[in-house]
Amino acid sequence: MSPRPKALFAMREEHLALLFPAPLLRRLDTLADIDVTLVAEHFDDPRLDLSETEILITGWGCPTLDEAVLARAPRLRGVLHAAGSVKSLVTPACWERGLLISSAAEANAVPVAEYTVAAVLMAGKGIFALNERYQRERTFTLAEIQPSIGNNGRTVGIVGASRIGRKVIDLLSPYDLDLCVYDPYTLVPGVRQVSLEELLRTSDIVSLHAPATPETTHMLDRERLALLQDGAVLINTARGSLVDTDALIAELKSGRLSAVLDVTEPEPLPADSPLFDLPNAFLTPHIAGSHGNELARMGTAVVDELERLIAGSPLVYQVTHDDLERAA
């Protein structure tokens, strides 16, 4: 690795300024030889010369790094991804080359966990149902106690001890909640580990943080959704494919459950989806992950990794081939 390696941005150009604001670009420029005005949205751009590129700084929209691209970049040694999953760009050819791959998924996990914690606490206070009722009735009785709401002792089940799932557990730990987790691969010290079925039967609020893999497709199907107790709230900030949408709609139509959904299957939903009109379905347009000023956190993670890479230090956020098998 050169002391000041040749680097190239490969992502959607529109994201560059948010990922790397001016002070961060200046720091990056001291570490690498990079044209901050050149962003590769596709690798057949005639302005590109990949022959000297040692580091790719990638983001959402980066083209796939296949054999043909790598053949044009014989000096490429590292891919530092200023976003979450690298599944869309990393190919077997990357592992065969022995490229160092790093992802800012840890930084991207922060806003997802924050969104989830806010949803958990608001769900525990009955915010979503009471908002709909207040808007409908346009009045309330000040002295009326809501007996079914409150977060004191509420049972919250976390499905998936992923980096986001673990961060959610950490952020929820100061509250007077009863936390449990289901994950067949990862133990979380100090948190009750239960089966998926027990978690669904006993939790007031269930939050999904498992990856989208063949084995997790529709892990919450009709039978498992039926295990949720009356009044339970399902939160999904992971992947829409984890939930059987038709089965969830049926449960929501019955009024038995409520849901906070930042992701759905399909995504976006068709305009005539019943989910838009159900008062117990709270929908957001896939915004739990990094947006706005949160993108700079991922850019900072990448620049920190570049500094380590140049210094010959271990990468903190390195992604291995095995990691992708169970990653989102």
Disulfide bonds with the S-S distance in Angstrom:
none
